[in-house]
Amino acid sequence: MISTGSNAALAGRPEGLEQLRSLLDTALGALGDAALKRGGPVAAGGPEAAVAAVGEVLGGGRFLAEEPSAERVTELFEAYARWSVDLTHPSAVARMQCAPTAASAAAELLAASLNQSLHAWESGPFALELERRLIAEMASWVGFGPEAGGTLTPGGSISNLMGLLFSRDRALKDSGEVSATGLAGRAVRPRVLCSAAAHFSVARAAGFLGLGRSAVVKVPVDDRGRMLADEARRIVEGFAPDEVPVAIVATAGTTDHGSFDPLPELADLAAEFGIWLHVDAAYGIGALFSPTLAPLLDGLGRADSVAFDLHKFGWVPASSSVVVVRDRKHMECLDEQAVYLNPSDDEALGFTALLGTSLQTTRRSDALKMAATLLTVGREGMGAWVDACHAQARYAAGRIAAAEGLELVADPLLSTVIFRCAPTDGTPVDDESAWNAAVRRRLMTDGRALLARTKIAGPDGTPRVHLKLVFLNPMTTEDDIDALLADVSAAARGLAREAAAER
Ligand SMILES: Cc1ncc(COP(=O)(O)O)c(C=O)c1O
């Protein structure tokens, strides 16, 4: 056997399995210890401490080690776990980043150890069929029929990019296949409509696809970030003859308010003018699992493509994103016949793969972990977990509204709560935006709480820094929320007092 000078082993071999078992013990031990040592959602110390922690593990050495050692891996695992954000901690409410189920985490280990890929039949026959079945089922969730297609992608941003890719190719087909001839020399000005509250990935995608960010027309929104359908209609009706509407991108679950664009009205508009309707349900897909919240997604089935993430509201590790398309014929720009991967005589005999559904060639199997969560939590369970997060947001909003020194922006629609620390008589503050931003940084640095921030217009229309809570942990209790809000208030008062003392 070739010796590497260490006990490195390949995961699938008997000696590798043995090592995997022992490393898994280490990893699980590190997971358990980390929570105890951290004592909060993240280790205290802020950016400097995190930089120092990585430096300490490397000890001045290099990753490509001169003297390889499995012990170093153990140290690395321990430090990684200790310095990771604990997404199961009730005060980790910053990002749309859920804690995965144990089943999906185990699925990741299996998937990584077997390292299947989806670009050739001989790279992963079972994984291929698993993704096909999962895509077909997910397409049916949103209301698409048997002609539907889709693919798993590395994230909502890429799923949005793919939805816009299909819409671009359909809208501009009359003057030649875009993927064959490119966009140069076309006497048209492509237009993509999305709301002013749409995710930034929409404009980026328009840029990447050669439409240009300038092709994006931001439709005004109401005070909760919902697209005004009348405004969208006015814009479409006002297009000059050379302006080609490529897509209307509706957001189902905006990043801040978790609000839903009016899908039925936008579907009517899209149908009337023959425009592609893409729905970014990256976050809002959670509503689909809850019988109470599902009506927020009425009209979803009339879209041409829908993007959604199970690494947000779905308890699956990233990357777990999906784009589904009502009619898979619109995915033909991805067709590829590579002699070394999918020769037609092989394909004719059933040795097919998913090269022609993806932007990627080698592609990991994300379906396994998604299936693991769905199978273990089940439909009712997913609904109950989404409802629990929604209830937490409502509870938090109620407590914020009642608290002195905290100011709620609006009742939550899904599972986000936007608020700000407001000065009270006892805590005069010079710059309220800077103060709110500092409260968030103080909580992060102390390792007490991880909150998000955003900007919302104040009474005079000037955007002000606000804080945001994103509830995705169904296990969080009302007491946990009370403790979190007490920490926020204490940090706010402490900073105000410190600033006053310096004046
Ligand atoms: C509405 C919306 N769409 C798309 C995205 C991008 O998703 P991802 O981070 O998976 O690329 C986000 C991220 O928060 C989002 O809120």
Ligand as a Chemical Component Dictionary entry (heavy atoms), coordinates in Angstrom:
data_LIG
# 
_chem_comp.id                   LIG 
_chem_comp.type                 NON-POLYMER 
_chem_comp.pdbx_formal_charge   0 
_chem_comp.three_letter_code    LIG 
# 
loop_
_chem_comp_atom.comp_id 
_chem_comp_atom.atom_id 
_chem_comp_atom.alt_atom_id 
_chem_comp_atom.type_symbol 
_chem_comp_atom.charge 
_chem_comp_atom.model_Cartn_x 
_chem_comp_atom.model_Cartn_y 
_chem_comp_atom.model_Cartn_z 
_chem_comp_atom.pdbx_ordinal 
LIG C1 C1 C 0 -35.876 36.542 -0.807 1  
LIG C2 C2 C 0 -34.502 35.964 -0.986 2  
LIG N1 N1 N 0 -34.150 35.483 -2.190 3  
LIG C3 C3 C 0 -32.933 34.961 -2.414 4  
LIG C4 C4 C 0 -32.000 34.887 -1.412 5  
LIG C5 C5 C 0 -30.637 34.312 -1.683 6  
LIG O1 O1 O 0 -30.536 33.019 -1.197 7  
LIG P1 P1 P 0 -29.113 32.304 -1.030 8  
LIG O2 O2 O 0 -28.460 32.965 0.120  9  
LIG O3 O3 O 0 -29.460 30.879 -0.776 10 
LIG O4 O4 O 0 -28.357 32.496 -2.305 11 
LIG C6 C6 C 0 -32.323 35.368 -0.135 12 
LIG C7 C7 C 0 -31.344 35.323 0.963  13 
LIG O5 O5 O 0 -31.599 35.710 2.073  14 
LIG C8 C8 C 0 -33.605 35.920 0.081  15 
LIG O6 O6 O 0 -33.959 36.423 1.277  16 
# 
loop_
_chem_comp_bond.comp_id 
_chem_comp_bond.atom_id_1 
_chem_comp_bond.atom_id_2 
_chem_comp_bond.value_order 
_chem_comp_bond.pdbx_ordinal 
LIG C1 C2 SING 1  
LIG C2 N1 SING 2  
LIG C2 C8 DOUB 3  
LIG N1 C3 DOUB 4  
LIG C3 C4 SING 5  
LIG C4 C5 SING 6  
LIG C4 C6 DOUB 7  
LIG C5 O1 SING 8  
LIG O1 P1 SING 9  
LIG P1 O2 DOUB 10 
LIG P1 O3 SING 11 
LIG P1 O4 SING 12 
LIG C6 C7 SING 13 
LIG C6 C8 SING 14 
LIG C7 O5 DOUB 15 
LIG C8 O6 SING 16 
# 
